[in-house]
């Protein structure tokens, strides 16, 4: 993989020319910044910027003013290769708080190991209705210890409006949901994104996460997507790199608001 070329393609297709990630969301360009504006249950934030040391602080102030005027908390999604080099420090000085850094990983679907299967007694089921999404959210809350209300809203809205662009999968041990993940297919681009992979603590270390990655990769390949993209935590990065993913950059959410 040509890392530089693929990263440039990712920046162009998934950030600078981003599509809204759900019904009712709007992606707009405001000078050197591309942002998404959604309702209070959706994702609001800055996706891409082309800044220099002279104009960066002004652009930050403008985005704070814009989202604040809408009554929205928002995120500035900062990548390790974004300019200027001190943009993170500038965001911190403006009142943003940084979340843990993750690694932008990308793989070619044709080069991935796709033969991983779940352990005995566990089956993977695609969630395409309210009951199935409820199982996905249940796993999310148990695995990450966070409220899944917004996730439930976004997945149900996406499935209702454009079901061909999201794949949610839950791993069941009998009738018990023990792991779950989703994939977002981005029409008009070669990229599909893997999101939300989590396993409840008692079932970790048994290969379920790996099987969920392989399942979604097979689906992406069947739909003609050349690349898979993941914002990987330190826990998932080694697993994904063993499967064939490559680190292209880092990504850090900078949050503004309550």
C-alpha positions in Angstrom: 0.0 0.0 0.0 1.2 3.5 -0.9 0.5 5.1 2.5 0.9 8.7 1.3 -1.4 8.2 -1.7 -4.1 6.4 0.4 -4.0 9.0 3.1 -4.4 11.8 0.5 -7.4 9.9 -1.0 -8.9 9.4 2.5 -8.5 13.1 3.3 -10.2 14.1 0.0 -13.1 11.6 -0.1 -13.9 11.1 3.6 -13.1 14.5 5.1 -12.9 17.4 2.6 -15.8 15.9 0.4 -17.5 14.2 3.3 -21.2 13.1 3.1 -23.7 13.6 5.9 -23.6 10.6 8.2 -27.4 10.5 8.8 -30.8 12.0 7.8 -31.1 15.6 8.6 -27.4 16.2 8.9 -25.7 18.8 6.7 -22.1 19.0 5.6 -21.0 22.5 4.7 -17.8 24.3 3.8 -17.0 27.5 5.7 -13.8 28.9 4.2 -10.9 26.6 5.1 -13.2 24.3 7.3 -15.6 21.5 6.5 -18.1 20.8 9.2 -21.2 18.7 9.9 -24.2 20.2 11.5 -26.9 17.8 12.9 -29.6 17.7 15.5 -28.8 17.3 19.2 -28.7 13.5 18.8 -26.4 13.5 15.8 -22.7 14.2 15.4 -21.8 17.8 15.2 -18.2 18.8 14.4 -15.3 19.8 12.2 -14.3 17.1 9.7 -11.4 18.7 7.8 -9.5 22.0 7.8 -6.8 23.6 5.7 -5.3 26.1 8.1 -2.0 27.9 8.7 -0.5 29.6 11.7 -1.9 33.0 10.7 -5.5 32.0 10.3 -5.9 29.0 12.7 -7.0 30.9 15.8 -9.6 32.9 13.9 -11.0 29.7 12.3 -11.3 28.1 15.7 -13.2 31.1 17.1 -15.5 31.1 14.1 -16.4 27.4 14.6 -17.0 28.0 18.3 -19.3 30.9 17.6 -21.2 28.9 14.9 -21.9 25.8 16.9 -22.6 27.8 20.1 -25.2 29.9 18.2 -27.0 26.6 17.3 -26.9 25.4 20.9 -24.7 22.5 19.9 -21.8 20.8 21.7 -19.3 19.8 19.0 -16.1 18.0 18.2 -13.1 19.0 16.2 -11.7 15.8 14.9 -8.0 16.4 14.7 -5.6 14.2 12.7 -1.9 13.9 13.4 -1.0 15.3 10.0 -3.3 18.3 10.1 -1.8 21.8 9.9 -0.5 23.8 11.6 1.5 21.4 13.7 0.4 23.0 17.0 -3.4 22.9 16.1 -4.1 20.7 19.1 -2.5 23.1 21.5 -4.5 25.9 19.9 -7.7 24.0 20.4 -6.8 23.3 24.0 -6.1 27.0 24.6 -9.5 27.8 23.1 -11.4 25.6 25.6 -11.5 22.2 23.9 -10.7 19.1 25.9 -8.9 16.2 24.2 -10.1 12.7 24.3 -7.7 9.7 24.1 -5.8 9.5 20.8 -6.6 6.7 18.4 -4.8 5.4 15.3 -6.2 5.8 11.7 -5.8 2.3 10.2 -6.6 1.4 6.6 -6.5 -2.0 4.9 -7.2 -3.2 1.4 -10.1 -5.6 1.5 -8.5 -7.9 -1.1 -5.4 -8.4 1.2 -7.2 -9.0 4.5 -7.4 -12.4 6.2 -11.2 -13.0 6.0 -11.4 -16.6 7.2 -11.8 -15.8 11.0 -14.9 -17.3 12.4 -16.5 -16.9 15.9 -15.8 -19.4 18.6 -18.0 -22.5 19.1 -21.4 -21.6 20.4 -21.3 -18.0 19.1 -23.1 -16.8 16.0 -23.1 -13.5 14.1 -26.4 -11.9 13.2 -26.9 -8.7 11.2 -29.2 -6.3 13.1 -31.7 -4.7 10.7 -34.6 -3.8 12.9 -35.4 -2.1 16.2 -34.9 -5.4 18.2 -31.6 -6.1 16.7 -30.3 -2.5 17.2 -31.4 -2.9 20.8 -29.0 -5.8 21.1 -26.2 -3.8 19.6 -26.8 -0.9 21.9 -27.0 -3.3 24.9 -23.5 -4.6 24.1 -22.2 -1.1 23.5 -23.3 0.0 27.0 -21.9 -3.0 28.7 -18.6 -3.1 26.8 -17.8 0.7 27.0 -19.8 1.7 30.1 -21.5 4.6 28.3 -25.1 5.6 27.5 -26.2 4.2 24.1 -29.2 6.5 23.6 -27.6 8.6 20.9 -26.2 5.5 19.2 -29.7 3.9 19.1 -31.2 7.1 17.7 -28.6 7.4 14.9 -28.6 3.7 13.9 -32.4 3.5 13.7 -32.6 6.8 11.8 -29.9 5.6 9.3 -31.5 2.2 8.8 -34.9 3.9 8.1 -33.5 6.5 5.7 -30.7 4.7 3.9 -30.4 1.0 5.0 -27.8 0.3 2.3 -25.2 2.4 4.0 -24.9 0.8 7.4 -24.3 -2.8 8.5 -24.8 -3.6 12.2 -23.7 -7.0 13.5 -24.2 -8.6 16.9 -22.5 -11.8 18.2 -24.9 -14.0 20.2 -23.9 -16.8 22.6 -27.3 -18.5 22.7 -29.6 -15.6 23.1 -27.1 -13.4 25.0 -25.5 -10.5 23.0 -21.8 -10.6 23.8 -20.2 -8.5 21.1 -21.3 -6.0 18.4 -20.0 -3.7 15.8 -21.1 -1.7 12.8 -19.8 -0.7 9.4 -20.7 2.5 7.4 -20.5 2.2 3.6 -19.8 5.5 1.9 -21.3 5.7 -1.6 -19.1 7.2 -4.3 -15.9 6.4 -2.4 -13.7 3.4 -2.1 -13.9 3.4 1.7 -16.0 1.6 4.2 -15.6 2.5 7.9 -15.6 0.0 10.8 -17.0 1.4 14.0 -18.0 0.5 17.5 -16.5 -2.9 17.9 -16.9 -4.0 21.5 -17.1 -7.2 23.5 -18.5 -7.6 27.0 -15.6 -8.3 29.4 -16.4 -12.0 30.2 -16.2 -12.8 26.4 -13.0 -11.0 25.5 -9.9 -12.8 24.2 -11.9 -15.5 22.3 -11.6 -14.2 18.8 -15.0 -12.6 18.5 -13.7 -9.1 17.6 -11.6 -10.7 14.9 -14.6 -12.6 13.5 -16.6 -9.4 13.5 -13.9 -7.6 11.5 -13.7 -10.5 9.0 -17.5 -10.6 8.6 -17.7 -6.8 7.8 -14.7 -7.0 5.5 -16.5 -9.7 3.5 -19.6 -7.6 3.2 -17.5 -4.5 2.1 -15.7 -6.6 -0.5 -19.0 -7.9 -1.8 -20.2 -4.3 -2.3 -17.0 -3.3 -4.1 -15.3 -1.3 -1.5 -11.5 -1.4 -1.9 -10.5 0.0 1.6 -11.6 -0.5 5.2 -10.9 2.3 7.7 -10.8 2.2 11.5 -10.1 4.7 14.2 -8.4 2.1 16.4 -7.9 2.1 20.2 -4.7 0.8 21.7 -6.6 -2.4 22.5 -7.8 -3.1 19.0 -4.8 -1.8 17.0 -2.6 -4.9 17.4 -5.4 -7.2 16.3 -6.2 -5.2 13.3 -2.5 -4.9 12.3 -2.2 -8.7 12.4 -5.1 -8.9 10.0 -3.4 -6.6 7.5 -4.3 -3.0 8.5 -1.7 -0.2 8.2 -1.3 2.9 10.4 -1.6 6.1 8.3 -2.1 8.8 11.0 -3.6 9.5 14.4 -6.9 11.0 15.3 -7.9 12.8 18.5 -11.4 14.1 19.3 -11.3 17.6 20.7 -14.7 18.3 22.4 -16.3 21.7 23.1 -19.2 22.1 25.4 -20.8 20.2 28.3 
